[in-house]
Each structure stands twice: as C-alpha cells, then as structure tokens.
Amino acid sequence: MSGAAAHAVATAADVPSASPALRRAIVDSSALTSNTEHVAALVHPAAVMAVVKADGYGHGAVTAARAALAGGATWLGVADTDEALALRAEGIDAPLLAWLHGVDPDFTEAVAHDVTLGISSLQQLQRAVAAGSRARPARVHLKVDTGLGRNGIERSEWSTVFESARRAEASGDLVVEGLFSHLSNAADEHDLAQLAAFDEAAALAASAGLRPAIRHLASTAAAFRLPETRLDLVRLGIGLYGLSPFDSVGSTELGLKPAMRVESRLISVKRVAAGVGVSYGYTYRAASDTTLGLVPLGYADGIPRHVSNTGSVWVNGAVHPIVGRVAMDQFVVDLGERAAAVGDRVVLFGDPAEGFPGADDWAESASTINYEIVTRLGRRVKRVPA
Ligand SMILES: *Cc1c(COP(=O)(O)O)cnc(C)c1O
C-alpha cells in the first residue's frame, strides 16, 4: 500500500466518542439491499453495478458495497483507483471498475488487485498495458464520449484507441472486457442520440476486432426511464441509496427507500422575546415571543449554508424552520409555542414516508440536488448502522 495509507491519521470517525448522539447518520443496510433487489428485478436480464464512489455517496462505501452485493449487484463502481483499493483492503473481491484517473496514472497496484480500469484516452490505455502482463493482464472497459462532453475517449480517437487496444490484447497484456459511456440525462432525445452514437462505437470496436462482453450506458435515471439503454449492465448510484434522480418523481414512486437518516438532539432550548435577532448578521428576528432550539450541526458537517431561513427539520414529531444563518457547527430552529427540552430528538432528513423531511426537501431549500445533500455530509457526522 502507499505511504499515505501507512501514515493515515485517526479521524473523528475512528476515535471513541463521549457523546455518540451529537451528530449521527443512521444508514439502513436493508434499504440498500432492497433498493438493489428492486432495480435488479426491474432491469433484468441486465446486471447491476453498484456505484459506491465518494464513500458510497456519504453512506459508507464498504457498507454500501456489501449491502448491494447482498441485493444482487454483481459489479461495483468507483471513480478512482484509491477508492477501489480501499474496498479491496476491506476484503471486497467483487468485480470492481474505476474510471477517473489523474495525470500519467500508475495502474500497477490496481491491476495487482484485480481492479478493472475505465479507459478514457490513448495514454490511459498505454498506462494500463504497462501495468499488465501475460500472467495478469490489465482488464479494461473502454469509455467513449458519446456526447456528454466530459470524461471518455473522443470520437476522433475511437479508431486509434480501439486498434491500439486490439494490439495490446494480441500481446496478452490487456483484456477489453467492456465498452461504456455516460449519459447527459438532458432529455430523452439527447440520451437516445447518445445511444445511437454508442452503437456506432460498438460497431467500430467490433470492426477493430474487439469483443467487449459488457456494454453499459445507463445510470439510475436512464435505468428507470429508458429501458433500451440498459444493455448488459446498469450503473446504479443514487437509486441504490433510495433517492430519486428525477425532479418531479420521489423515492416512493420509484419503489425506493432512502437509506440515510441524519439525526441529532436539541442541545439548548431558550425562550426569547419578540424582536430578538438570531445568529450571525441577524438575518432573522423573532416576530413574536418564541422558543429557539439549538442543533449541533453546521456547514463543517455538510449542512448547506443556503438552508439558512429556508430549510426545516423534524423535532419530536413536528417540522420546524431553520432560522438565522447556519454556522460552522450549529444552527437554530424556531419552535414557536411548542414545549421543547434539551435532548429532544431532531431528524434533519430521512424517509419522507416516515414523516421526516427528505434529502429532496433539503436539496430544494439549498437550490441543489439530493446527491449533493448526502455526499457532502462531513466526517464529524458518525455513520451508524440502523
Ligand atoms: C456517478 C456515476 C454513476 C452513477 O450515477 P447515478 O445518477 O447516481 O445513478 C454512473 N456512471 C458514472 C460514470 C458515474 O460517474
């Protein structure tokens, strides 16, 4: 392993805590498993790759990987090879694809640990060949840009890379296992145009002599909405975590259950007079006498500062507004005339079907997407099993 891993320092998540209830994200593995089962049944006979990059969208990569494999996922996907090697170090030996690489990447460790490489350029292909050998060929999925304008081999390079890959296969140092691309989800017509471009890439690969057994294009949105994009495998990210990729369709309608619930407790409750200013800059003043509750999470924990005066949380059975500016470590809730006490349970977001605000509500309050709400949760928020 790398020197960086050997010198890793303990983080807040690793050391014992005297106050386990301060900030918690409860992660329900059974929801992760059932979400996978649900999508696996929907897309069958296509296979499911569980995307567990970015620490499993904040849920814990190892937790998410194990739960998804239990639910029928046969592949795991991550962005980079460090994420892949961290899963291997936990003993996870399922097929594993990593598709985002740095400048002049060294794939030796990845190949040694059977990590399949997503290849987006001729240079990456050459680095994969260099890391492979006849005894242990580098396994790759060639990633073509079919119109997202982001990662992936550009169309003008398809032939060159395919022919180079074929020569490397002939030498025994490399195996092209897959061909894939990523959709813009801009509109069905754009996704279908990308599907047509993908078919052209597949035909070109075949004429270069490649036989990629696994073709994949769809992530969660297209897996649900465009069956023709499911091909051999779908890459399931946000849906695994029980969240919807669509603006106007919620988890429940898709048959998914949000797997994360973020909880805390009121650590202070105070009665204040009308006119009192709350938090930095006094962006909120109490309209009448009221009760304020203090929640010990702030932007250092991934609470968007944008929910200041727009978001709300569940406190002991009812939903109350976040008032004043979210600070680094804390924010204030206006409880009105409710009876409240220090220690009262607070749920920031969870499963709306259980009466809690959802990650979707938070996304709306913060003018962002549910993906960002769960992924940005900070390290001080302890991930605990349900
Ligand atoms: C993150 C990612 C996914 C997962 O997308 P979701 O919308 O979360 O399902 C799939 N494929 C690639 C290439 C990705 O980067």
The ligand as an SDF file (V2000), in Angstrom:
LIG
                    3D

 15 15  0  0  0  0  0  0  0  0999 V2000
  -21.5780    8.6420  -10.5790 C   0  0  0  0  0  0  0  0  0  0  0  0
  -21.7260    7.8520  -11.8160 C   0  0  0  0  0  0  0  0  0  0  0  0
  -22.7980    6.9620  -11.9760 C   0  0  0  0  0  0  0  0  0  0  0  0
  -23.9670    6.8750  -11.0120 C   0  0  0  0  0  0  0  0  0  0  0  0
  -24.9550    7.7950  -11.4090 O   0  0  0  0  0  0  0  0  0  0  0  0
  -26.3570    7.9120  -10.6220 P   0  0  0  0  0  0  0  0  0  0  0  0
  -27.0680    9.0050  -11.3020 O   0  0  0  0  0  0  0  0  0  0  0  0
  -26.0140    8.2540   -9.2020 O   0  0  0  0  0  0  0  0  0  0  0  0
  -27.0210    6.5910  -10.7340 O   0  0  0  0  0  0  0  0  0  0  0  0
  -22.7990    6.1430  -13.0900 C   0  0  0  0  0  0  0  0  0  0  0  0
  -21.8160    6.2160  -14.0020 N   0  0  0  0  0  0  0  0  0  0  0  0
  -20.7890    7.0780  -13.9180 C   0  0  0  0  0  0  0  0  0  0  0  0
  -19.7470    7.1030  -14.9700 C   0  0  0  0  0  0  0  0  0  0  0  0
  -20.7090    7.9390  -12.8320 C   0  0  0  0  0  0  0  0  0  0  0  0
  -19.6980    8.8180  -12.7340 O   0  0  0  0  0  0  0  0  0  0  0  0
  1  2  1  0
  2  3  1  0
  2 14  2  0
  3  4  1  0
  3 10  2  0
  4  5  1  0
  5  6  1  0
  6  7  2  0
  6  8  1  0
  6  9  1  0
 10 11  1  0
 11 12  2  0
 12 13  1  0
 12 14  1  0
 14 15  1  0
M  END
$$$$
